C-alpha cells in the first residue's frame, strides 16, 4: 500500500482532534489578565461599578467571618436533603482538576454545586466548558481572582482581600459576566475566597442580584494530607437536614475523592439525598 495513503486516516484524525481542541480554547479577551481591562471599556459595566461604588462608599464593613449577616448556609427544609458544594480556587497552587472526584459524582448521579474562579477557568477551560454542560452540576461564582471579599482589605489564611468597594465589585461582577459569556447563564450564588467576607460585601452581592454563600459542614479537605477517614468523620459528625457541605475539586493530590467514596454511601444509608443550591430556598443563621 502507498505509504502516504496508509497515513491519510491518521492525518484526518489528528486534524479533527486539533480542530476540536481549538474550538475549546478560551475565547480571546476572556483571560483574567485582559478581562478587567475589557470590562473597563464597557459602559454598562462602568455604570454599574460607579453606581455600586457610590452607594456603598460610606458603608461600614461590619462583621468579618464565614457566617456574617446576609450570607446563607442552609437549605430551608425538614427533609433529609444535603447540598454538596465544591470550590475550584485557581492560582499557581490551586488550578488542578480532580477528575476522579467529578467522575464519581457522575457515576453515582449525584448533583453538586461547583464554585469556580476566573483563574481556575483560565487554566481548565475545556474542562470547565464540559462541566457547564452537565445537568448534574450548577456553576456558581467563586470570584475573579480568588480574593476574600472585603471593603477594607481584610486578609484570611494569608490571602489579602479586596481593598475597597470598587475592587469588591470587580471580584464579584467581573466573574459573573465572564461565566455568563462562556455558559450563557449568569450565576446566582457567590462564595468568597476562603468563605470569609464582611457584611458590606454581602450587601453588595445582593445589590448585584447574587446571594453570598458560606457552608454548614466543613469537610476539612482543604488541609493538605488530611486522611480520608478524618474528612469522612468530620462530615458525618456535623451533617443534618438542609446542610451545605464544603469541599474542593481543584486538588487531586488531596484526599477529597477518597473521602467522598466513603462518605456518600454512609449518607445514602442514613437516608440523605443530594440537591443543587438553585433548586431550594436558602437561609442564614
C-alpha positions in Angstrom: 0.0 0.0 0.0 1.1 3.5 -0.7 2.7 4.9 2.5 1.0 8.3 2.0 -2.4 6.7 1.6 -1.8 4.5 4.7 -1.2 7.5 6.9 -4.1 9.6 5.5 -6.7 8.4 8.0 -4.3 9.2 10.9 -3.8 12.6 9.5 -7.5 13.2 9.3 -7.9 12.0 12.9 -5.3 14.5 14.2 -6.7 17.3 12.1 -10.2 16.7 13.6 -8.7 16.4 17.1 -6.8 19.7 16.6 -10.0 21.4 15.4 -11.9 20.1 18.4 -9.2 21.4 20.8 -9.1 24.7 19.0 -12.8 25.1 19.3 -12.4 24.6 23.1 -9.8 27.3 23.5 -10.7 30.2 25.8 -12.0 33.0 23.6 -9.6 35.9 23.2 -10.1 38.6 25.8 -11.7 36.4 28.4 -8.4 35.6 30.2 -8.3 37.2 33.6 -5.1 39.1 32.5 -7.1 41.0 29.9 -10.7 40.7 31.1 -10.9 43.6 33.5 -9.3 45.9 31.0 -12.0 44.9 28.6 -14.7 45.5 31.2 -13.3 48.9 31.9 -14.2 49.8 28.3 -17.8 48.6 28.7 -20.1 51.4 29.5 -22.7 49.2 31.2 -20.0 47.6 33.5 -18.6 51.0 34.4 -22.0 52.5 35.1 -22.9 49.6 37.4 -19.5 49.9 39.1 -19.9 53.6 39.7 -23.4 53.2 41.0 -22.4 50.5 43.5 -19.2 52.3 44.5 -21.2 55.5 45.2 -23.9 53.6 47.1 -21.6 51.7 49.4 -18.8 54.3 49.7 -19.5 55.0 53.4 -20.9 51.6 54.4 -19.0 50.2 57.3 -17.6 46.7 56.7 -19.5 45.2 59.7 -18.5 41.7 61.0 -15.8 39.7 59.2 -16.1 35.9 59.0 -17.7 32.9 57.4 -21.2 33.3 58.9 -22.0 37.0 58.8 -25.3 38.7 58.3 -26.5 38.4 54.7 -24.7 35.1 54.0 -26.7 31.9 53.5 -25.5 28.4 54.5 -28.6 26.2 54.9 -31.3 24.8 52.7 -34.8 25.5 54.0 -36.2 22.0 54.5 -37.2 19.5 57.1 -36.3 16.6 54.8 -33.0 14.7 54.6 -31.6 16.9 51.9 -27.9 17.9 51.5 -26.0 20.1 49.1 -22.5 19.1 48.1 -20.6 22.2 47.1 -17.1 22.1 45.7 -14.7 25.0 45.2 -12.3 25.4 42.2 -10.0 28.1 43.5 -7.3 28.6 40.8 -3.9 30.2 41.0 -0.4 28.8 40.9 -1.1 26.1 43.6 -4.9 25.6 43.1 -5.6 25.1 39.4 -5.7 21.3 39.4 -8.7 19.2 38.5 -9.9 16.2 40.4 -11.3 14.1 37.5 -11.8 11.1 39.7 -14.0 13.1 42.1 -16.2 14.5 39.3 -16.3 11.1 37.7 -17.5 9.6 40.9 -20.3 12.1 41.2 -21.3 11.4 37.6 -21.2 7.6 38.2 -23.4 7.9 41.3 -25.6 10.5 39.6 -25.1 13.0 42.5 -25.9 16.6 41.7 -23.5 19.2 43.1 -22.7 22.9 43.0 -19.3 24.0 41.7 -17.9 27.4 42.7 -15.2 28.5 40.2 -12.9 31.4 39.9 -11.8 33.1 36.7 -8.3 31.9 37.4 -9.5 28.3 37.5 -11.4 28.7 34.3 -8.3 30.1 32.5 -6.3 27.0 33.5 -9.1 24.5 32.7 -11.2 26.0 30.0 -12.1 22.8 28.0 -13.0 21.0 31.3 -15.0 24.0 32.6 -16.9 24.1 29.3 -17.8 20.4 29.6 -18.8 20.8 33.3 -21.1 23.7 32.5 -23.0 21.5 30.0 -23.5 18.7 32.5 -27.0 18.9 34.0 -25.8 17.3 37.3 -23.8 20.4 38.1 -24.6 24.1 38.6 -21.8 26.5 38.0 -21.5 29.4 40.5 -19.1 32.2 41.3 -16.0 32.0 43.5 -14.6 35.3 42.4 -12.5 36.5 39.5 -9.1 36.3 41.3 -9.9 34.3 44.4 -9.6 37.2 46.8 -11.7 37.2 50.1 -14.4 39.8 49.6 -13.8 42.8 51.8 -14.3 46.6 51.6 -11.3 47.4 53.7 -8.6 44.8 52.7 -9.1 42.1 55.4 -7.0 39.0 55.0 -7.6 35.4 55.8 -5.2 32.3 55.6 -2.6 34.7 54.3 -4.7 35.8 51.3 -5.3 39.5 51.2 -8.9 40.5 50.5 -10.2 43.2 48.1 -9.1 46.6 49.4 -12.2 48.6 48.8 -15.7 48.7 47.3 -14.7 49.1 43.6 -12.3 46.0 43.9 -15.0 44.0 45.7 -17.4 44.9 42.8 -14.8 43.6 40.3 -14.2 40.4 42.2 -17.9 39.6 42.1 -19.3 41.2 39.0 -16.4 40.6 36.5 -16.6 36.8 37.2 -20.4 36.9 37.0 -20.0 38.3 33.4 -17.2 36.0 32.5 -19.1 32.9 33.4 -22.2 34.3 31.7 -20.2 35.0 28.5 -19.0 31.3 28.4 -22.0 29.4 29.6 -25.0 31.7 28.7 -26.1 31.5 32.4 -25.5 34.2 35.0 -24.5 32.7 38.4 -27.0 33.4 41.2 -24.6 32.4 44.1 -21.2 33.7 45.1 -18.8 32.2 47.7 -16.0 34.5 48.7 -12.4 33.1 48.6 -11.8 31.2 51.9 -15.6 31.7 52.6 -14.7 34.8 54.6 -16.4 38.0 53.8 -17.7 41.1 55.5 -21.4 42.3 55.9 -20.9 45.1 53.4 -19.8 42.7 50.6 -22.9 40.5 51.3 -25.0 43.7 50.7 -23.0 44.4 47.5 -23.6 40.9 46.2 -27.4 41.3 46.9 -27.4 44.6 45.0 -25.9 42.7 42.1 -28.6 40.0 42.2 -26.3 37.4 43.8 -26.6 35.6 47.1 -23.5 35.2 49.2 -23.0 31.6 50.2 -20.9 30.0 53.0 -21.4 26.5 54.3 -22.8 24.5 57.2 -20.5 21.5 57.3 -16.7 22.0 57.0 -15.2 18.8 55.5 -11.6 19.7 56.3 -10.4 18.6 52.9 -8.6 21.9 52.3 -5.9 21.0 54.8 -3.3 19.1 52.7 -2.8 15.4 53.6 -5.8 15.2 55.8 -6.7 11.5 55.9 -9.9 10.5 54.1 -11.3 8.9 57.2 -10.9 12.2 59.1 -12.7 14.1 56.4 -15.5 11.5 56.4 -15.8 11.7 60.2 -16.0 15.5 60.1 -18.9 15.4 57.6 -20.8 12.6 59.4 -20.4 14.2 62.8 -21.9 17.5 61.8 -24.4 16.6 59.0 -28.1 17.4 59.4 -31.0 18.0 57.1 -30.5 21.0 54.9 -26.8 21.3 55.4 -24.3 22.7 52.8 -21.1 20.7 52.8 -18.0 22.4 51.5 -15.2 20.5 49.7 -12.8 21.1 46.8 -12.3 19.7 43.3 -9.2 21.5 42.3 -6.6 19.4 44.3 -6.5 15.8 43.0 -3.5 15.3 45.3 -5.7 15.9 48.4 -8.0 13.2 49.7 -11.3 14.7 48.7 -12.2 11.9 46.2 -11.1 9.2 48.6 -13.3 10.7 51.4 -16.2 11.2 49.1 -16.1 7.5 48.2 -16.5 6.7 51.9 -19.0 9.4 53.0 -21.5 9.2 50.1 -22.6 5.5 50.8 -22.8 6.4 54.5 -25.0 9.4 53.9 -27.2 7.4 51.5 -27.6 4.7 54.1 -28.7 7.3 56.6 -31.5 8.3 54.2 -30.0 11.5 52.8 -30.3 12.7 49.2 -28.4 15.4 47.3 -29.6 18.6 45.7 -28.3 21.7 43.9 -28.5 25.0 45.7 -30.6 26.7 43.0 -33.4 24.2 43.4 -34.3 25.1 47.0 -34.7 28.3 49.2 -31.8 29.1 51.4 -31.3 30.8 54.8 -28.5 32.2 57.0 -28.1 31.8 60.7 
